Amino acid sequence: MSITRTKIKLLAVVVALSAIATVAVVYYRFKGLNEGLVMAFPEAATNAILASTRVRHTATQNGKIQWELEADSAQMSSESQDVVLQSPDVVFFSDDGEKIELTAARGILNTRNNNMVVEGTVRLFNRQFVVHTEKLIYRHAKRLLVSKGAIQIQGSAVQLQANALTYNIETNQAHFTGQVEGNIIVESDI
């Protein structure tokens, strides 16, 4: 009987040691996998009070959607109420339902007044034209898109270059200043 009791104790010790070894192996494997899943924020986010990846924002006024924004990441610092955006993609809506889309490499959204500044390969487009520039300002209260730098417009009926552009989203009118050059194609019955 004592040999059987010794065998049972030895078996219990072996099972306990095996269980501890299994838990240790699983813990270290999980710890190693988990380290690869942790995503590091850019250095600029170290003094951010809010940092997020893949964000969406919709601006409305009187129950109407004025614009929708998506960005790969957003950071808000403790010093200001501005949100720094990476790869913003914005869709503006006019009162008549026209959509104007905007893409850029980066941008800043002022959360107090919904004004925005975007830069880096800025592309503004709808079904009639595409505007290329390096920096564009959105003035929310007046619903204006403003570029104070060189712009190029391409469309089926227009090809233009200018030193500056002001585009009114509500009236769908553009005002060009500086050295304006280009072609406007008008179909005639002649």
N, C-alpha and C positions, 0 to 999 in steps of 0.2 A: 504494500500500500504506500509506503514512503517513496518508492521509486516512481509510482504513478503520480503522486503529489509533486515530486520534484520535476517530473516531465511537464506537468500542467503549469507549474510556476515558470519553468524555462520557456514554455510556449507563450505564456502571457507576457513575459519580458520581451521576447522576440517580436510579438505582435505590437506591443506598445512602442518599441524602438522603430519598427517598420512604419507605424502610423506617424510618429514624430518626424522620421526622415521624409515621408511622403508630403507632409504638411510643409516642411522646410523647402523641399524642391518646388512645390507648387507656388509657395510664397515668392521665392527668388525668381522663378520664371515669370510670374504675373508682374512683379516689380519691374523686371527688365522690359516687358512688353509695354507697360504703362508709361515708362519714360519716353518711349518713341511716340506716344499719342499726345503728349502734352504739347500744345502749340504756343510758341513764343510770340509775343507781340513785338512790333517794331520798337526800336529804342525811343521813338517819340512818344510812345504810350506809357513810358515809365512815370511821367508826371500827369497823366490823364486821370480825370475823375471818372470817366466812362469810356470804355473801349469795346467795340463789338465788331464781329465779322458778319457780312451779308445782312445789310439793313434795308428797310423799306420805310418810306414816309409819304404821307398824302397831305397836301395842303388844300383846305376847303375854305370857301367864303360864301355865306348865305346859302348853305346847303349844296353848293356846286363845287365839284372838284376843279381846282385851278391847275394843279400839277401833281405828278407822282414821281418819286425819286427812289431809285435802287442804287446801292453802292456795295462794292466788295468789302469795305470796312469803313468804320467811322470812329473818331476819337474826339472827345470833348475835354479840354484842359480846365484846370481849376482857375486859371487867370481870366478866362473869357467865356462867353456863351456861344462861341463859334464852334462848329463841328467841322473837323477836317475829314474829307471824304476821299477814298481811293476808288478810282474807276466809276465815277457817278454816271448814271444813265437816267435822264429826266424826260418825262413826257408832259408837255404843256397842252392845256385844252383851252380853246377859245369859246366864246359864247355860242358860235354857230356850229360847234362840234369838231372843228378842225384840230388835228393833232400835229404838234411840232415836236420832234424828238431831238434830244441833245445828248452827246456822249463826249467824255473828256478823260484825261489821265488822272486828274485830281481836282478837288474843289474845296471851297469853304462855304458853309451854310451858316448865316447869321440867324440864330434861333429867336431873336427878339423881333425882327422885321421880315423874315423869310427871304431876304436878299441873298444872292449867291454869286460867287466868283468861281469860274472854272478855267482851267488852263491845261496845256499840253495836248496837242493834236485834237483840238475842239472840232466837232462835227455837228452841225445843226441841219436838220432835214425834215421835209414833209414829202407829199407825193409829187410836188412840182419842182423842187429845187434841193440842192445840197450846198451848204456854206461851210468853208474850211477857214479856220483861223487858229491862233495860238492862245488867245485869252478872250473870254466873254463874260460880261456882267449881266446878271438878271436883277432888275429893279422891280420888286414885287408890287409895290403900291401902284405903280404906273403900268405894270405888265409890259415892260420893255426889255429887250435883249440888246445889249450895246457892246460893240467891239471897237476899241480905240486903236487897234492895230490893223495891219493888212488883212484883207479878206478876199476870198475867191468864191464866186457863186457859179454853179453849174446846174443846168436844167435842160429840158427838151426845148424850151423857147428862149433861154437866156444863158449867156456866158459873160460874167463881169468880174472885174477886179477893182478894188477901191482901197483907200487908206483907212476908212472907218465906216461903221454901219450902226444904224439904230433901227430896230425892228419892233413894231407894235403888234403884239399878239392878238389883241382884240380887233383891230382894224385890218390886219394882214397887210400892212404897208411898211415898206422899207425906205429908209433915207440914207443915201450914200454921200460921203464927203471925201475931200482930198482928190487925188488923181483917179478919176473914174474912167475906166476903159472897158470896152466889151461889145458884145453883139446881142441885140434883141431881135428875135425872129417873129415876125407877124405874118400870119397867113392872110392872103387877100383873095378876092374873087376875080382878079384880073388875069 
